[in-house]
Amino acid sequence: MKKKMKKRKQTKKKIRKKIKKKIPKIKLKKRKVLIVSKKKNKKTLGLRKAVKIKFQSFVEAYNSFREKRAIKRLKGEKEKLIEKEKKLKEKQKRLQESQKQEGIIQPEEGK
């Protein structure tokens, strides 16, 4: 009976040892694979990212150029509006002066 007990204990120990040994190995393998795959993903850049990095300075320069161009255009439009307003005021003054002169002259002719 003691032999049977010893055999059972030994077989249980062997099985437990085998199970314990197998489980950590599998976990380590999975971790290594994940680590390697993460490193591979970090090394390879997509085409879009590579182009973005290369031409970043050109993009910034072009954006500043567009902003300056828009500011110039707005200033030009503002100046044109001011000039148009001045011309309209001058025309209105001329019309009023001409109407006054005609109005003054017409009653004198009518008398």
WOSUL-V966500 format. One record per residue. N is the residue number from 1. RES is the residue in three letters. D_CENTER is the distance of its C-alpha to the mean C-alpha in whole Angstrom. Layout:
n=N res=RES d_center=D_CENTER
n=N res=RES d_center=D_CENTER
This chain:
n=1 res=MET d_center=79
n=2 res=LYS d_center=77
n=3 res=LYS d_center=76
n=4 res=LYS d_center=74
n=5 res=MET d_center=73
n=6 res=LYS d_center=72
n=7 res=LYS d_center=70
n=8 res=ARG d_center=68
n=9 res=LYS d_center=67
n=10 res=GLN d_center=66
n=11 res=THR d_center=65
n=12 res=LYS d_center=62
n=13 res=LYS d_center=61
n=14 res=LYS d_center=61
n=15 res=ILE d_center=59
n=16 res=ARG d_center=57
n=17 res=LYS d_center=56
n=18 res=LYS d_center=55
n=19 res=ILE d_center=53
n=20 res=LYS d_center=51
n=21 res=LYS d_center=51
n=22 res=LYS d_center=49
n=23 res=ILE d_center=47
n=24 res=PRO d_center=45
n=25 res=LYS d_center=45
n=26 res=ILE d_center=43
n=27 res=LYS d_center=41
n=28 res=LEU d_center=40
n=29 res=LYS d_center=40
n=30 res=LYS d_center=37
n=31 res=ARG d_center=35
n=32 res=LYS d_center=36
n=33 res=VAL d_center=34
n=34 res=LEU d_center=31
n=35 res=ILE d_center=31
n=36 res=VAL d_center=31
n=37 res=SER d_center=29
n=38 res=LYS d_center=26
n=39 res=LYS d_center=27
n=40 res=LYS d_center=27
n=41 res=ASN d_center=23
n=42 res=LYS d_center=22
n=43 res=LYS d_center=24
n=44 res=THR d_center=22
n=45 res=LEU d_center=19
n=46 res=GLY d_center=17
n=47 res=LEU d_center=17
n=48 res=ARG d_center=14
n=49 res=LYS d_center=13
n=50 res=ALA d_center=16
n=51 res=VAL d_center=15
n=52 res=LYS d_center=12
n=53 res=ILE d_center=14
n=54 res=LYS d_center=17
n=55 res=PHE d_center=15
n=56 res=GLN d_center=13
n=57 res=SER d_center=15
n=58 res=PHE d_center=16
n=59 res=VAL d_center=12
n=60 res=GLU d_center=12
n=61 res=ALA d_center=16
n=62 res=TYR d_center=15
n=63 res=ASN d_center=13
n=64 res=SER d_center=15
n=65 res=PHE d_center=18
n=66 res=ARG d_center=16
n=67 res=GLU d_center=16
n=68 res=LYS d_center=20
n=69 res=ARG d_center=21
n=70 res=ALA d_center=20
n=71 res=ILE d_center=22
n=72 res=LYS d_center=25
n=73 res=ARG d_center=25
n=74 res=LEU d_center=25
n=75 res=LYS d_center=28
n=76 res=GLY d_center=30
n=77 res=GLU d_center=30
n=78 res=LYS d_center=31
n=79 res=GLU d_center=34
n=80 res=LYS d_center=35
n=81 res=LEU d_center=35
n=82 res=ILE d_center=37
n=83 res=GLU d_center=39
n=84 res=LYS d_center=40
n=85 res=GLU d_center=41
n=86 res=LYS d_center=43
n=87 res=LYS d_center=45
n=88 res=LEU d_center=45
n=89 res=LYS d_center=47
n=90 res=GLU d_center=49
n=91 res=LYS d_center=50
n=92 res=GLN d_center=51
n=93 res=LYS d_center=53
n=94 res=ARG d_center=55
n=95 res=LEU d_center=55
n=96 res=GLN d_center=57
n=97 res=GLU d_center=59
n=98 res=SER d_center=60
n=99 res=GLN d_center=61
n=100 res=LYS d_center=63
n=101 res=GLN d_center=65
n=102 res=GLU d_center=66
n=103 res=GLY d_center=66
n=104 res=ILE d_center=69
n=105 res=ILE d_center=70
n=106 res=GLN d_center=71
n=107 res=PRO d_center=73
n=108 res=GLU d_center=75
n=109 res=GLU d_center=76
n=110 res=GLY d_center=76
n=111 res=LYS d_center=79
